[in-house]
Amino acid sequence: MAYLTTAGAAAAAAELANAIKASGAIVRVDNENFREIVLKNKEALVISSKGGFFSTNYQYLCSYKGFVFHTKSKNPLSIPQHAEIIQAGKVWLPS
């Protein structure tokens, strides 16, 4: 059985912090603000994922001006037609 030492825990925490830094800033917004961001972005690329364990939810990501915007909804969102949509198997966000 492997034991996590203090040094190992510190290394794991540093690795997680680096992963979060590499992903950049993720801004959570409500559904309406997300739609407005997509409308402003003429070359929008939206990542969409359907998930949930006890109940279904839909998650969406879109980058705009160097930030990644995220929203989560109980129902599918109406994404503007000009946006390219990629269906992802799963969206993972650092906590």
FENRANOR-V655914 format. One record per residue. N is the residue number from 0. RES is the residue in one letter. PHI is phi in radians with two decimals (999 if undefined). OMEGA is omega in degrees with one decimal (NA if undefined). Layout:
((N | RES | PHI | OMEGA) (N | RES | PHI | OMEGA))
This chain:
((0 | M | 999 | -178.8) (1 | A | -1.58 | 177.6) (2 | Y | -1.95 | 178.8) (3 | L | -1.55 | 179.3) (4 | T | -1.40 | 176.7) (5 | T | -1.06 | 178.4) (6 | A | -1.13 | 178.3) (7 | G | -1.14 | 178.2) (8 | A | -1.14 | 178.9) (9 | A | -1.14 | 178.8) (10 | A | -1.14 | 178.8) (11 | A | -1.13 | 178.6) (12 | A | -1.13 | 178.8) (13 | A | -1.15 | 179.0) (14 | E | -1.13 | 177.1) (15 | L | -1.11 | 179.0) (16 | A | -1.08 | 178.4) (17 | N | -1.15 | 178.1) (18 | A | -1.13 | 178.8) (19 | I | -1.16 | 177.8) (20 | K | -1.08 | -178.7) (21 | A | -1.15 | -178.5) (22 | S | -1.34 | 179.4) (23 | G | 1.42 | -178.7) (24 | A | -1.39 | 175.6) (25 | I | -1.99 | -175.8) (26 | V | -1.89 | 177.4) (27 | R | -1.53 | 179.6) (28 | V | -2.30 | 175.8) (29 | D | -1.34 | -174.3) (30 | N | -1.03 | -178.1) (31 | E | -1.18 | 177.5) (32 | N | -1.12 | 177.2) (33 | F | -1.07 | 179.7) (34 | R | -1.07 | 178.1) (35 | E | -1.11 | 178.1) (36 | I | -1.13 | 178.6) (37 | V | -1.11 | 178.5) (38 | L | -1.08 | -179.8) (39 | K | -1.24 | -173.8) (40 | N | -1.60 | -174.6) (41 | K | -1.12 | 177.8) (42 | E | -2.01 | -174.7) (43 | A | -1.13 | 171.1) (44 | L | -2.09 | -177.2) (45 | V | -1.92 | 173.9) (46 | I | -1.70 | -176.5) (47 | S | -2.14 | 178.8) (48 | S | -2.53 | 175.6) (49 | K | -1.82 | -177.7) (50 | G | -2.65 | 179.3) (51 | G | 2.01 | -180.0) (52 | F | -1.82 | 179.4) (53 | F | -1.62 | 177.0) (54 | S | -2.48 | -177.3) (55 | T | -1.28 | 172.3) (56 | N | -2.42 | -179.8) (57 | Y | -2.16 | 178.8) (58 | Q | -2.06 | -176.9) (59 | Y | -2.37 | 175.2) (60 | L | -2.26 | 175.6) (61 | C | -2.68 | 177.4) (62 | S | -1.62 | 179.4) (63 | Y | -2.74 | 177.5) (64 | K | 0.90 | 174.0) (65 | G | 1.52 | 178.0) (66 | F | -2.00 | 173.8) (67 | V | -1.87 | 179.8) (68 | F | -1.80 | -175.8) (69 | H | -2.28 | 170.8) (70 | T | -2.49 | -179.2) (71 | K | -2.31 | -175.1) (72 | S | -2.47 | 174.7) (73 | K | -1.34 | -179.1) (74 | N | -2.18 | 177.7) (75 | P | -1.05 | 177.8) (76 | L | -1.54 | 172.8) (77 | S | -1.51 | -178.2) (78 | I | -1.59 | 179.0) (79 | P | -0.93 | -173.4) (80 | Q | -1.06 | -177.3) (81 | H | -1.23 | -176.4) (82 | A | -1.39 | 171.4) (83 | E | -1.48 | -177.3) (84 | I | -2.04 | 174.3) (85 | I | -2.01 | 177.3) (86 | Q | -1.50 | 178.4) (87 | A | -1.76 | 176.3) (88 | G | -1.17 | -178.4) (89 | K | -2.75 | 173.3) (90 | V | -1.95 | 175.8) (91 | W | -1.98 | 178.8) (92 | L | -2.08 | 175.8) (93 | P | -1.14 | -179.7) (94 | S | -1.77 | NA))
